[in-house]
């Protein structure tokens, strides 16, 4: 093995041949001589493991320092990775051994640093803490059917019930209406939620976490529906368009056709919301057009439209007026209510009629 000039080193000891090991959603089955990785860029990285390729994947975040050495040890008894504190002398010794080619270190996957940075660079240690994760501490993908363990992500609640609790004295129609800006800002600072959106995606990608997938979908839909916030913070949404492009580039080409991608069709609807809300904002034209061009080329969506604004105009002609939504909503109207009052009540209740109410308000805003 040639002498190395590493960015950062990861030394992993006591691994078992045949176990699954990965970094930043790139996975291998380990051989007998594996001792770690070299040429890792500085910053946060997500290690994953599954003993024997049988047990479910777990992960651990590490923070690499350029030119530094990070050591993890495989705990055979508990079947998990754990950090090993190094003295300065031990760190220097390991680095010298690596530079001399004395350790069997595999290279960080070629060209993968750019891919990882595109989807994970905004995640920081504070984001991990907000979501119940710690550096160098293994965690699972999240509970199934409501079951939870201590070492799992805790996502910010953004479901209907959580939003109803946050409304306070705000008018129900404006709070639960098509523009999600008030709902998002009532939940947390937009920049914090954007980082959580990025974290949820990488946990889904690396661990196959259904709970993380659902959180990613909810946050994407929430952000894309923020009409007034787009006008106030266009750079935030330029970043969202870039982030979504990088994330969806890792999805298979049939993402919008297979069973998982079709689940409630959340992302397709969110993209349409983004295009509709960005259409009258010149600062976001390039971002919206770029995202549309990517969706057309990668997934074959909305082919034939030269720009996001053209797509929005075409869809407005296709869907026509809101007569159908009015018919659907009238069966829920109570004495003394008009349709908008009825829609606000149904959205606040979150039960039967919720979908019709949202569709009606969205049609009004179109």
C-alpha positions in Angstrom: 0.0 0.0 0.0 1.4 3.4 -1.0 2.2 6.1 1.5 -0.8 8.3 2.2 -1.3 12.1 2.6 -4.8 11.9 4.1 -7.3 14.7 4.7 -8.6 12.8 7.7 -8.2 9.2 8.8 -10.8 6.8 10.2 -9.3 3.8 11.9 -11.8 1.0 12.7 -10.7 -1.9 14.9 -12.1 -5.3 15.7 -14.5 -5.5 12.8 -15.9 -8.8 11.7 -15.5 -10.2 8.2 -18.8 -10.1 6.3 -20.4 -7.3 8.3 -21.9 -4.4 6.5 -20.1 -1.1 6.9 -20.8 2.3 5.3 -20.0 5.9 5.3 -22.3 8.7 4.0 -24.8 6.1 2.4 -22.0 4.3 0.6 -21.9 0.7 1.8 -19.5 -2.3 1.7 -19.3 -5.8 3.0 -16.0 -6.0 4.9 -13.2 -8.3 4.3 -10.8 -9.7 6.9 -8.1 -7.0 6.4 -10.3 -3.8 6.7 -8.8 -1.3 9.1 -10.5 1.9 8.1 -10.7 4.7 5.6 -8.4 7.5 4.4 -8.9 10.8 2.5 -12.1 11.8 4.3 -13.1 15.4 4.0 -13.4 17.4 7.2 -16.9 17.8 8.7 -19.8 15.6 9.7 -20.0 12.1 8.3 -22.5 9.3 8.9 -21.1 5.8 9.5 -23.6 2.9 9.2 -23.2 -0.8 10.2 -25.2 -4.0 10.3 -23.5 -7.1 11.8 -23.4 -9.9 9.3 -25.6 -8.0 6.9 -28.6 -9.4 8.9 -29.6 -7.0 11.6 -31.1 -3.7 10.7 -28.8 -0.8 10.0 -27.7 1.6 12.7 -25.7 4.8 12.4 -23.2 7.0 14.2 -22.2 10.6 13.3 -18.5 11.5 13.5 -16.9 14.9 13.1 -13.7 14.7 11.1 -10.9 17.3 11.4 -8.7 17.9 8.4 -5.5 16.0 8.9 -6.8 14.4 12.0 -7.3 10.7 13.1 -10.7 9.4 14.2 -10.9 5.9 15.8 -13.9 3.7 16.1 -14.0 0.2 17.7 -16.4 -2.5 16.9 -18.0 -3.8 20.1 -18.6 -7.5 19.4 -20.8 -8.1 22.5 -23.2 -5.2 21.8 -22.8 -5.3 18.0 -22.2 -1.6 17.6 -19.5 1.0 16.8 -18.1 3.1 19.6 -15.5 5.9 19.7 -12.1 5.4 21.2 -10.4 8.4 22.8 -6.8 8.8 21.6 -3.9 10.5 23.3 -1.8 12.9 21.2 0.9 10.2 21.0 -1.6 7.5 19.8 -3.0 9.8 17.2 0.5 10.7 15.9 1.4 7.0 15.9 -1.7 6.0 13.9 -1.2 8.9 11.4 2.5 7.9 11.0 1.5 4.3 10.4 -1.1 5.4 7.8 1.4 7.7 6.0 3.9 4.8 5.9 1.3 2.4 4.4 1.3 0.1 7.4 -2.5 0.1 7.8 -5.1 -1.4 5.4 -7.2 1.7 4.8 -9.6 1.9 2.0 -10.1 5.2 0.2 -13.2 7.3 0.8 -15.4 6.6 -2.2 -14.2 8.5 -5.3 -16.2 11.6 -6.2 -18.6 10.9 -3.3 -17.4 13.9 -1.2 -19.2 16.3 -3.6 -22.4 14.3 -3.4 -22.4 14.1 0.4 -21.6 17.8 0.7 -24.6 18.7 -1.5 -27.1 16.9 0.7 -25.5 17.2 4.1 -23.3 20.3 4.3 -25.9 22.4 6.2 -26.3 19.8 9.0 -24.3 20.8 12.1 -23.8 19.4 15.6 -26.6 21.7 17.0 -29.0 20.1 14.5 -28.0 16.6 15.7 -28.7 17.7 19.3 -32.1 19.2 18.4 -33.0 15.8 17.0 -31.8 13.8 20.0 -28.5 12.6 18.3 -25.0 12.9 19.6 -21.6 12.6 18.0 -19.9 9.2 18.3 -23.1 7.6 19.7 -24.9 4.9 17.7 -28.6 5.3 16.9 -31.3 3.4 15.2 -33.6 4.3 12.4 -36.7 5.1 14.5 -39.6 3.2 15.9 -42.2 1.3 14.0 -45.9 1.7 14.8 -45.1 4.3 17.5 -42.5 2.3 19.3 -39.5 4.4 20.4 -36.1 3.8 21.9 -33.8 6.2 23.6 -31.2 6.2 20.9 -33.4 7.4 18.0 -34.0 10.7 16.2 -36.7 12.9 17.6 -38.2 14.9 14.8 -40.0 18.3 15.2 -43.8 17.5 15.1 -45.3 19.1 12.0 -48.4 17.0 11.6 -52.0 18.4 11.8 -52.4 17.9 15.5 -49.1 19.8 16.2 -50.1 22.6 14.0 -53.5 23.0 15.7 -51.8 23.2 19.0 -49.5 26.0 17.7 -52.2 28.1 16.2 -53.0 30.0 19.4 -55.0 33.2 18.7 -54.1 33.3 15.0 -57.2 33.3 12.7 -57.8 29.7 11.6 -58.3 30.6 7.9 -54.9 32.4 7.6 -53.0 29.9 9.8 -54.3 26.8 8.0 -54.7 28.3 4.6 -52.7 27.5 1.4 -49.7 29.8 2.5 -47.8 27.7 5.1 -45.5 30.6 6.1 -47.2 31.3 9.4 -47.3 27.5 10.2 -43.7 27.1 9.5 -42.5 30.1 11.4 -44.7 29.2 14.4 -42.9 25.8 14.5 -39.3 26.9 14.5 -36.8 29.2 12.8 -36.9 28.4 9.0 -33.1 27.9 9.0 -33.3 25.3 11.8 -36.1 23.4 10.0 -34.1 23.4 6.7 -31.2 21.7 8.5 -33.6 19.2 10.0 -35.0 18.5 6.5 -31.5 17.7 5.3 -30.9 15.5 8.3 -34.1 13.6 7.9 -33.2 12.9 4.3 -29.7 11.5 5.0 -31.0 9.3 7.9 -33.7 7.9 5.5 -31.1 7.4 2.8 -28.4 5.7 5.0 -30.6 3.8 7.4 -33.8 3.2 5.3 -35.8 4.9 8.1 -39.5 5.2 7.2 -40.0 7.7 10.0 -37.2 9.9 8.6 -38.8 9.7 5.1 -42.1 10.9 6.5 -40.5 13.8 8.2 -38.6 14.8 5.1 -41.8 14.6 3.0 -43.7 16.8 5.6 -41.0 19.4 5.8 -40.6 19.6 2.0 -44.3 20.1 1.6 -44.4 22.7 4.3 -41.5 24.7 2.9 -42.8 24.6 -0.7 -46.1 26.0 0.4 -44.6 29.1 2.0 -45.7 31.8 -0.5 -45.0 35.0 1.6 -41.9 33.6 3.2 -40.5 33.0 -0.3 -40.9 36.7 -1.0 -39.2 37.6 2.3 -36.3 35.2 2.2 -35.6 34.3 -1.5 -32.1 33.1 -0.7 -33.4 30.5 1.7 -35.6 29.0 -1.0 -32.8 29.2 -3.6 -31.0 26.9 -1.1 -34.1 24.7 -0.9 -34.2 24.3 -4.7 -30.5 23.3 -4.7 -30.9 20.9 -1.8 -34.0 19.2 -3.4 -32.1 18.8 -6.7 -29.2 17.1 -4.9 -31.5 14.9 -2.8 -33.7 13.8 -5.7 -30.6 13.1 -7.8 -30.0 10.2 -5.5 -33.5 8.8 -6.0 -34.1 6.2 -8.7 -35.5 7.3 -12.0 -38.8 5.5 -11.2 -39.2 7.3 -7.8 -42.4 9.0 -8.9 -43.8 5.7 -10.3 -43.0 3.1 -7.7 -45.0 2.3 -4.6 -42.7 4.3 -2.2 -42.5 7.3 -4.4 -46.3 7.4 -5.0 -47.0 7.4 -1.3 -49.5 10.2 -1.0 -47.5 11.8 -4.0 -46.2 14.3 -1.4 -43.1 15.4 -3.3 -44.7 15.8 -6.7 -47.4 18.0 -5.0 -44.7 19.9 -3.1 -42.7 20.7 -6.3 -45.9 22.0 -7.9 -46.4 24.3 -4.9 -42.9 25.5 -5.2 -43.3 26.4 -8.9 -46.7 28.1 -8.2 -45.4 30.2 -5.3 -42.1 31.1 -7.1 -43.8 32.1 -10.4 -44.4 35.7 -9.4 -41.0 36.2 -7.7 -38.3 37.2 -10.1 -35.5 36.4 -7.5 -36.6 32.7 -7.7 -37.1 32.3 -11.4 -33.6 30.7 -12.0 -34.1 28.4 -9.0 -37.6 27.3 -10.1 -36.6 26.9 -13.8 -33.5 24.9 -12.7 -35.5 22.6 -10.5 -38.1 22.0 -13.2 -35.4 21.2 -15.8 -33.9 18.7 -13.4 -37.3 17.0 -12.8 -38.0 16.9 -16.6 -34.6 15.3 -17.4 -34.4 12.9 -14.4 -38.0 11.8 -14.0 -39.8 12.8 -17.2 -42.1 15.1 -15.2 -43.9 18.0 -16.8 -42.1 17.6 -20.1 -42.7 20.3 -22.7 -42.9 23.3 -20.5 -40.1 25.8 -21.1 -40.2 27.4 -17.7 -41.8 27.0 -14.2 -44.0 30.0 -15.0 -45.2 28.4 -18.2 -46.1 25.2 -16.3 -48.1 27.1 -13.7 -50.0 29.0 -16.4 -50.8 25.7 -18.3 -52.0 24.0 -15.1 -54.2 27.0 -14.3 -55.9 26.6 -17.7 -56.2 22.8 -17.2 -57.8 22.9 -13.7 -60.3 25.6 -14.4 -62.3 27.3 -11.6 -63.0 26.0 -8.1 -66.5 24.8 -8.8 -65.7 21.1 -8.2 -64.1 22.0 -4.8 -67.2 24.0 -3.9 -69.5 21.1 -4.6 -67.3 18.8 -2.4 -67.2 21.3 0.4 -70.9 22.2 0.6 -71.9 19.0 2.3 -69.9 20.1 5.3 -71.3 23.6 5.6 -73.1 24.4 8.9 -75.9 27.0 9.3 -74.4 30.5 9.3 -71.1 29.5 7.6 -69.8 30.5 4.3 -67.4 28.2 2.4 -64.2 29.8 3.7 -65.5 29.6 7.3 -66.3 26.0 6.8 -62.9 25.2 5.2 -61.1 26.9 8.2 -63.2 24.8 10.7 -62.5 21.5 8.9 -58.8 22.2 8.6 -58.6 23.1 12.3 -60.4 19.9 13.2 -58.2 17.8 11.0 -60.7 15.0 10.5 -63.3 14.3 7.8 -63.4 16.9 5.1 -59.8 18.1 5.7 -58.7 17.2 2.1 -61.6 18.9 0.5 -61.1 22.1 2.7 -57.4 22.3 1.7 -58.2 21.8 -2.0 -60.9 24.5 -1.8 -58.5 27.1 -0.3 -55.8 26.2 -2.7 -58.2 26.7 -5.6 -59.1 30.1 -4.2 -55.5 31.1 -4.0 -54.6 29.9 -7.5 
